[in-house]
Amino acid sequence: MPRARTAGPDGTQSGGASFVLGSLWPVRLHATALVDLLFHHGLRTGQAPADALRRAQLWMTGPERELPASLPAAVRSLATELLDALVVSGHDRADPAFWAGLVAVGR
């Protein structure tokens, strides 16, 4: 499985990461963390980095946002907390400002 780090691509790729998950603009922490959880879950289930990110982003926009049944219990609990925090903050998680700036860069 490729190694991943969340940061700007220049330093981490030169540090040996196969790819990085970066952001083109500042994004809200809860939304980014949720996309990151779903992204890494996709990687763990065999998806390529670009596919895992796309699926995580599409999940954010979907009308029904059922968490994947294959998420481990602890990750599911954290994802639920992140979703609740977004709802409490009054933000619409489908808003592209929260997730569209995330990009997977690498080999």
For each residue, the residues with C-beta under 8 A, 3 or more apart:
1: 43 44
2: 18 19 43 49 106
3: 16 17 18
4: 17 18 19 20 21 40 43 49
5: 12 15 17 20 21
6: 20 21 22 36
7: 11 12 20 22
8: 11 12 20 22
9: 12 13 20 22 105 106
10: 13 14
11: 7 8 14 15
12: 5 7 8 9 15 17 20
13: 9 10 16 17 19 20 105 106
14: 10 11
15: 5 11 12
16: 3 13
17: 3 4 5 12 13 20 106
18: 2 3 4 106 107
19: 2 4 13 49 104 105 106 107
20: 4 5 6 7 8 9 12 13 17 104 105 106
21: 4 5 6 36 39 49 53 102 103 104
22: 6 7 8 9 102 103 105
23: 26 27 32 101 102 103
24: 101 102 103
25: 101
26: 23
27: 23 31 32 97 98 99 101 102
28: 31 32 86 89 91 98
29: 32 33
30: 33 34 82 85 86 89
31: 27 28 34 35 60 82 86 91 93 98 99
32: 23 27 28 29 35 36 98 99 102
33: 29 30 36 37 82
34: 30 31 37 38 60 79 82 83 86 93
35: 31 32 38 39 53 56 57 60 99 102
36: 6 21 32 33 39 40 56
37: 33 34 40 41 71 75 78 79 82
38: 34 35 41 42 52 55 56 59 68 79
39: 21 35 36 42 43 49 52 53 56 102 104
40: 4 36 37 43 44 52
41: 37 38 44 45 52 68 70 71 75
42: 38 39 45 47 51 52 53 55 56
43: 1 2 4 39 40 46 47 49 52
44: 1 40 41
45: 41 42 70
46: 43
47: 42 43 51 52 55
48: 51 52
49: 2 4 19 21 39 43 52 53 104 106
50: 53 54 104
51: 42 47 48 54 55
52: 38 39 40 41 42 43 47 48 49 55 56 104
53: 21 35 39 42 49 50 56 57 102 103 104
54: 50 51 57 58
55: 38 42 47 51 52 58 59
56: 35 36 38 39 42 52 53 59 60 99
57: 35 53 54 60 61 99 100 102
58: 54 55 61 62
59: 38 55 56 62 65
60: 31 34 35 56 57 65 93 94 98 99
61: 57 58 94 96
62: 58 59 65 94
63:
64:
65: 59 60 62 83 93
66:
67: 71 76 79 80
68: 38 41 71
69:
70: 41 45
71: 37 41 67 68 75 76 79
72: 75 76
73: 76 77
74: 77 78
75: 37 41 71 72 78 79
76: 67 71 72 73 79 80
77: 73 74 80 81
78: 37 74 75 81 82
79: 34 37 38 67 71 75 76 82 83
80: 67 76 77 83 84
81: 77 78 84 85
82: 30 31 33 34 37 78 79 85 86
83: 34 65 79 80 86 87 93
84: 80 81 87 88
85: 30 81 82 88 89
86: 28 30 31 34 82 83 89 91 93
87: 83 84 90
88: 84 85
89: 28 30 85 86
90: 87
91: 28 31 86 95 98
92: 95
93: 31 34 60 65 83 86 98 99
94: 60 61 62
95: 91 92 98
96: 61 99 100
97: 27 100 101
98: 27 28 31 32 60 91 93 95
99: 27 31 32 35 56 57 60 93 96 102
100: 57 96 97
101: 23 24 25 27 97
102: 21 22 23 24 27 32 35 39 53 57 99
103: 21 22 23 24 53
104: 19 20 21 39 49 50 52 53
105: 9 13 19 20 22
106: 2 9 13 17 18 19 20 49
107: 18 19
